[in-house]
Amino acid sequence: MAQSVLWSLKRSVAAVAIIAIAAGAQAQTSGPPADAPQPPQNGTPAQEVAPPSAQETPQREAQNLAPDAMLPAPPTGAPTVTTSPTTGPAIGSGPASVADLAEGLLDAVVNISTSQSVGGAGAGPQAPQTPDGSPFEEFFDEFFDGDGSQGGNQKVNSLGSGFVIDPSGFVVTNNHVIEDADDIEVVFPDGSKLKATLVGTDPKTDLSVLKVEPPAPLKAVRFGDSRQMRIGDWVMAIGNPFGLGGSVTVGIISARGRNINAGPYDNFIQTDAAINKGNSGGPLFNMKGEVIGINTAIISPSGGSIGIGFAVPTELAQNIVNQLIEFGETRRGWLGVRIQPVTDEVAESLGLDSVRGALVSGVVKGGPVDDGSIRAGDVILTFDGVPVREMRDLPRVVAESPVGKAVDVTVLRDGKEETVKVTLGRLEDSPSDEGAEESVTPEGEEPMPDGGEQGEDQNGEAEQGPAAALGMTIAPLDDERRAEFGIDDSVEGVVITDVQDGSAAADKGLKRGDVIVEVAQDFVDSPTAVTDRIDALKAEGRRNVHLMIADPTGALRFVAVPLE
């Protein structure tokens, strides 16, 4: 026991040191601004906290902080106080207290306790050898379960948060809170516990729905519209950090639409409300008491909150939760295209007025748009009336759409905007369910070292012989070159036989064996067609040329190469 207490005290000292280093300025203790929605004014005024002096800040601890790391916010860590620099007094005072708001919500927020069996006989460390009759023999036999391993199957326990969305017992949490769990238990604020069954889970959005069978209707909360939330709006998080159930923290929305590379549909709300390990799956409320996010991840150098937390917005979560309850699985819309980003060079080469949209690099065979309604080379600008600002917007808006829905898609094709009608398929029924619409790297692979014959050594008619363009040597795609580079019979165009080191083409990842299919959206079948089209673009004052490139298997990508 003494050792346990000493360890806890050391943890406390370390946490205080981190707090002091993080502070260095006035703590954020003023409440929401005066124009924020006001709960009843019967609370206690918030106490002002003076900033620590320079002498109180232990400078030597500054070197001990680990580099920033992205952490999911499940189980354990050390609580901290969120602080940030300020150059003057708070702009305005908010409500004296959020106690009344919190009081009406606490009963709907639960702790999620899971257990999982891991390991097995022989999986642990081996018992040390002891002489017969040694006083340690009995101890080691007991500790290592008598068979040379440290026990058989061991149970690992984990804690997280969740919230009740229906009085009948539906509970929302994160997938990573209950993933691979053998047993799931929901612990309510009054201390009562109920076994939970898994209704459905979605790793791509890190959401899960559980079901308990309560003896009486439960207190539940409702979803709000996260799209109505603005940067600077006040929010409240309730959860189970470090097993401390019913913990309430308050902050603001710091940013929206954050992509933290957690999955294909990243669109996180960022908040400075303290979120720690164990808060995962807990609700983020607006000042009306509506759930507008599900707390999921934090960025932290220490494992505790530094005021950078992330929540799945309800604009994404609510539809997923409804599907899990109704079907036990997700049913996402699917367009069936491969896409890549629209870069500055691509936008200029296509005549786009700004960098926007998603560039279609290919169409999935047998998919919803394999009928030619959307083609490789199109830039998708809007989907079902929603602007596609950047490539990563498209998978999300498509996935959120109902399967079988007919939608209007606006594309840029041959320099003109066109609207086409498409009927969505189901992503889960697609040939490769690895994300909504597959993305590819526009620059492709790195250039490969030269090998084999150089382009200028190839034979052929003068107008069909090798030519130089953009630092490449190009040649007709005849049977000999198909065999040399292993190019599929379905691929048509002009083959690249050499790429000069340091050239614009090399910088964009073009290599020997790639095939130029189109130049500025015009099909090319000879080296002369390529060079003539490039010369015409230079005469028009274009700074980049838009190339459709096929690899030997026929997989397409688009590359914008600067015109030298």
N, C-alpha and C positions, 0 to 999 in steps of 0.2 A: 504493500500500500504506500509506504513512504516513497518508494521509487516512482510510483505512478504520479503522486502529488508533485514531486520534484520535476518530473517530465512536463507536467501540465504548466507549472510555473515558468519553466524555460520557454515553453511555447508562448505564454502570455508576454514575457519580456520581449521576445522576438517580434510579436505582433505590434507592441507599443513602439518599437524602434521603427518599424515600417510605417506606422501612422505618422510618426514625427517627421520622417523623411518626406513622406508624401505631402505633408501639410505645407509648411514654409510660408503660408499665407492664411488669410481668413477662411474659416470653415464655412461651407454653405449651410446656413441654419435658418435663413429667412424662409417663410412658407411660400406657397403659390402667390402670384401677383393678385392685386386687388380685383382685376377684371376676370379672374378665373371663376368657374362655377363654385358657389359658396355653400358648404354644408351648414347646418345649424350652428349659430354662434354661441355655443354654451360650453366651449372648451377652455383650456388654460393657455395663455399666451406662450409662444415658443420662447425659450431662453436663448439669449445671444451668447455665443461662445467666442471668447477672445482668442486671437491667433497666438501660437506659441512664440516665445522670443527666440532669437538666434542662439542664445546660450542653452536653451532647453532642447535644441535639436541635435541629436547625436550624429555628428558628421561622419564619424568613422564607419558607421553602418552602411553608408551609401554604396561602398564598393561591393557589398555582399548581395545586392539584388541580382537575381538571375535575369537573363534576357527575356523580353516579352515572349509569351507563348500563348497560342490559342488553346483554351481548355474547354471541354464541355462542362457544364455546371452541375454534374451529378453529385454524388456523395460528399466528401469531407474537406476541411481546410481550416483557416483561422480568420475570424471576423475582423474587419477593419472599418475605419471611418473614411468616407469619401470626401475629399477636399479638393479645392482648385484655387488657383491664384485669382485675386481680384484687385482692382486698382481703386475702388471707391465703394461707397455704401450701396446697399441693395436698392434697386430701382423702385420697388414697392413692397409693401407687406401683404401677405396673403391671409387666408383664414387662420384664426387663432389656433385651430386644431382640426385634425382629420379623424379624431377619435370616433365620432358618431358614424362617419362613413365606414371606418374599419370595423366597428362593432357589428354592423349589419352584414358583413361579408365573411368574418372569420370562421363562422360555423360551416361554411361551404368549402373551405380550403382544408385539404387532408394531407397526411403524411403517407407516403408509399414505402412500405418495407418489403424487400425481396430477399430471397435466399436461393442459393445455387450450389449444387454439389460439384466439386472439382477434384481433380487428382484421382488417385486410386492406389491399390496395393502395389508397392514397389516403385511408386512414382516419386517418393520423397527421398531425402538424404539417407545414406546408410548409417546404421548404428556403429559407433566405434567398437573395436575389438577389446575385450577386457579379459584378464585372467579368470579362470574358474574360482568362484568364491570371493571375487572382488566385491567390496561394498557398493560399487557403482553398477554392478551387473543388473540388479533388480530395477534400479532407477532407469537405466537405458532400455531395458526390456519393456518397461511400462510406457516410457516416452515414445519409443519407436514402434509401439504396438506389437512387440515381440517377434516381428518378421523382418527386421532390418529396414523398415520404412517408417516415416513419421506419420503414423495413422493410415487409415484407409481413405475413403471419400471424405473430404472436408467440406463443410458448409461455409460459403462466403455470403455475408449479409451486406445489403446496400440500402441506402435511404435516398428518397427523393420527395417530390411534392406532386400534388394534383388538385383538381377541383371538381365539384359535383355540378353537372349541367342539367340534371333531370332528377326530380324527387324520387323516381323509381330506382335510382342507383347507378346511373351512367357517370363515369369519372374519366376525365381527360388528363393525360400526363405525357411525358416524352417517351419515345421508343427506347432511348438509351437508358432510361431508368429501369425498365422491366425486361430488357433484352436478355434472352437466354435464362430467365428466372424459372426456377422449379416451382416456387411458391410466391404468391403475391398477397400481401395483406394491406388493407386500408385502415389507417388509424385516424379516428375522428378527434376533434378538439376536446371532447369530454372524456377521452381515454378509451372509448369503446373501439373494438376491432372487428373487422369483417373480412373473410376470405374473398378474394376477387378472382374473377375469370377474365381472360383476355378476349375481348370482342373482336378486335382487329388492330393491326399496326401498320405503319407506313414509314419505313426507314428513310425514304427520300425526303420527307419533310420532318422526320423525327417526331412523329405524333402517334399516340396510341389511345385507345378507348378501352376502359375496364368496366366490369359490371359487378356490383355487389347486390345482395338481397337483404335490404333493411327491414326490420320489424315494423317500422313506421316511415312515412314519407320524410325524405331528407331535405335540408335547406340547400337550395341550388342557386347558382348565379346564371346570368344570361350573357350572351355575346353582344358586343357593340360593334360599330363599324370603324375599323382601324383606318379606313381611307379618309375619315373626317378629322383625324388627329394631325396636329401641326407641330413642327419643331418648336420646342419651348413650352408645349402643353405639359401640365403636371400629371404625373402618374403615380400609382401606388402598387408595390409588389408585396405579396403575402406568400410565405412559404416555410420551408423546413430546413434552413441553413444549418449544417453541422448537427442535424438532429434536433435543433431548437424550434419545435413546431410553433406555428402561430406568430412568426416574426413578421413585423410590418416595417417596410422602408418606403420612403417617398423620394421622388426625383422628377426629372423632366425628360421629355423625348429629346435626345441629343441629335439624332439623325434618322432618316428613313431610307429604305431601299438599299440597305447595306448587303454587299456580297462578301461573305467570309469564307467562300469555297467549302462550305459544309455540305452542299448538295446541288442538284441541277436547278432547284427552284429558289435559290437564296433571294430573300427580299426582306431582310430583318429590320425590325425596329431597334435602334440603339438607344439605351437609356443610362442615366447615371444613378438611378435608384439602385441601392446596394443589392447585388445578386451574388450569392456565394454558392459553393458546392453544397448540394442538397436543395437548392431552390429550383432545380430543373423540374419542369413540368408544372410549376406553379403559375398562377395567373398574374398578369399585369393589368391593372384596372385604370380606367379614366376616372375623372372626378364625379361621374354620375354613378359609379359602382358597376360599370359594365366591363367585361373582359375584352381588352383590345389586343392582347398578345399572350403568348405562352413562353415563359422564360426558359431559355435553352442553353445559352453559352456565355462565356465571359472571356475577356482578354486580361491576363494578369501575369506579372512577373513572380508572384508569390503564392498563387493558388487561392488568394482571397480577393475580394472586390477592390478594384481601384477606380470604380465609376465607369467602366466600359462593359456593359452587359447587352445581350441581344435576345430579342423575343420574336417568335414567329407571329406575324400579324394575323388577325382574325380574317382578313380578306382572303387569305390562303387557307387558314386552319379550319374555318367553319365548314367549308365544302368537303374537306377531307374527313372531318369528324362525322358529318352527316352520312357520307358514303360508308364509312366503317361501321356505323350503327345499322344502316339499312342493308348493306351487302356483306359486311365482314371483310371487305377488301376495297381497294380503290378502283375507280373506273374513269380513267383520264382520256381526254381527247387526244387524237394523234393525227398529224398532218402528213407525215411520211416524207420529210425532206432532210437533206444534210445541209448544214448552214455554216457560214464563217463570218467573221466580223467585217464590217465596212470600215476600212481605214481611210485616212486622209487621201492616200494615193488612189485607192479604189474609187472613192467619191469623185475625185477630180477626173479620173479616167473615164467614168461613166457619165459625167456631166451632172452629178447630183449637186444641189445647191448647198447641202450640209452633210455632215457625217451622221447618218441615221439608217435604220433598217437592218435587215439580216440578208446577207447574200446567199442565194441558193447555189450550192456547189454540186448538188446531185439530188436525184429523186429515187426513193426506195421502190424497187420493182414490186409490183402488186399492191402498192400503198394507195392511199386515198387520192393522190394527185398524179398517179401514173398514167392518167388519161391525157396528159399534156396540158391540163389547166394551169399548172405551175411548172416551169422549166428551169433547168440549170442555167444560171446567168441572170435570172430574175432577182430583183431586190425587193423583199417583202417590206412594205412601208406601213401598212395598217392591217390588223386582223380583227374582224368583227367589230370594226369601228374604233378599235383601240390602237393608238399610234405605237409603232415599234421603234423606240428611241435607239436601242442598241440590240446586238444579237441576243444577249441573254434574256431580254424581255419576251422573245417569241416562245421558247419552251414553256414558260410559266403561263402565259395567257392561253396557249393552246391546251395545256393540261387542265386548266380550270374550266374549260368548255365541255358541255355534255357530249357524250358519245352519240354520233348520229345527227348532230346538229348541222344544218346547212348555214355556212357563214360566207360573208363577202371578204375577200382578200384583195387589197390593192398592192400592185407590184409595179416596179419600174422595169419596162421591157423595151429594148431598142430606143432608149431615150425618152419614152413616153409612159405616162401612168395609165395602167389598165386595172379594172376591177373584175375579178373572176369569182365565180361561186363554187365552193367546194363543200363536200360532206365529210365530216370527221369520222375517222375510225377510232378504234380503242387501242391505246398504247400497250396495254397488257397483252393484247393479241398480236402485237407486231412481231416480225421475225427476230428482232433484237431489242429486248426491253431493257435498255441501259440508260434511258433518259428520254426526255420528250423528243426533241429534234436533234439528231446527232450533229456535233460541231467538229470542224476540221481546222487544222492550222493552215492559214493562208500561204505561208511561205514554204510549207512542206518540210521535207527533211533537209539536213545539212548536205552541201555538195559532197559527192563522193570523189575519191582520187581518180585521176584519169587512168584508163586502162584500155587495151585493144588498139585498134586502128584509129587514127585521127580523122576528122571529117574531110580534110583536104585530100586524103589519100583515096577517097571513094571515087568510083567512076560513075558516069552517067551523061546524059545529054546536057548541053550548056545551060538551057533554061531550067533543067530539072536537077542540076548538080548542086553541090554544097554551096552555101552562102553564109555570110557573116551578118549577124544582127545582135545588137545589145550585148556584145561580148560572148555570143554563142555561135557555134557552127551548126547549121541546120541542113537537113537533107530530105529527099523524098522518102516516104515510108513504103519501101518495096519489100518483097519477100526476103531478100538477103538481110535487110536491117531488122525486120521482124524477128528473124531467127537469131540474129546477133544479140539483140536486147531482150528477147523473150516477150515480145509485145503481142497481146491477144489480137485475134483476127477481127474482133469487133471494134477495135480502136482505129480511127481515121484521123489524118492530119499530117503534120510535118515533124519528123523526129529530130531531137537535139543530139548531135553526135559529139559535141565537145563544149565545155564552158570554161572561159578564161578566168583564172584566179583573180579575185579582186574586182571583177566586173559587176555591173548592176544586176545581171542575171544571177551570178553566183551569190551575191548578197541576199537575194530573194529565195535562195534554196533550189534553184533550177539545176538539173544535173543531166548527165548523159543517160539516154533512154527515155527521158520524158518526151511527151508528144504535145506539140502545140496544136490544139483543135480549133480555137478561134482567136482572132486578133480584133479587139474592140467590137466583139459580138458578131463578127463576120467569120464564117467558116473558111479555113485555108487548107489547100491540098498540095501546095508547092512552095519551095523556098522563095520564089519570086512573089507569090501572093503575100507572104509574110513581110518581105522587105518593102513592097509597094504600099502596103497598108500602114506600115510604120512611117514611111516617108510622108504619106498623106497626113497622118496625125501630127507630125512635126510641122508641116506647112500650116496646119490649123492652129498652131500655137499650144498644143497639148503638152503637158509636162510629164505625163505618165501614160503608159499603154496597158490596157486591160487584156490579159491573156487567160484563156481557158486551157488548163494543162491536165493531161491524162497521164497517169502512171502506167506501166506496162500491163497492169490488170484491168485498166479502164476506169479506175476511180478518179473522179474529177476534183479539181480545186481551181481557184482563181488567184492570180497573182498580178499585182500592179507593179510594173517595172518602170523606173524613171527613164525618160528618153534622154540619152546622152548626146 
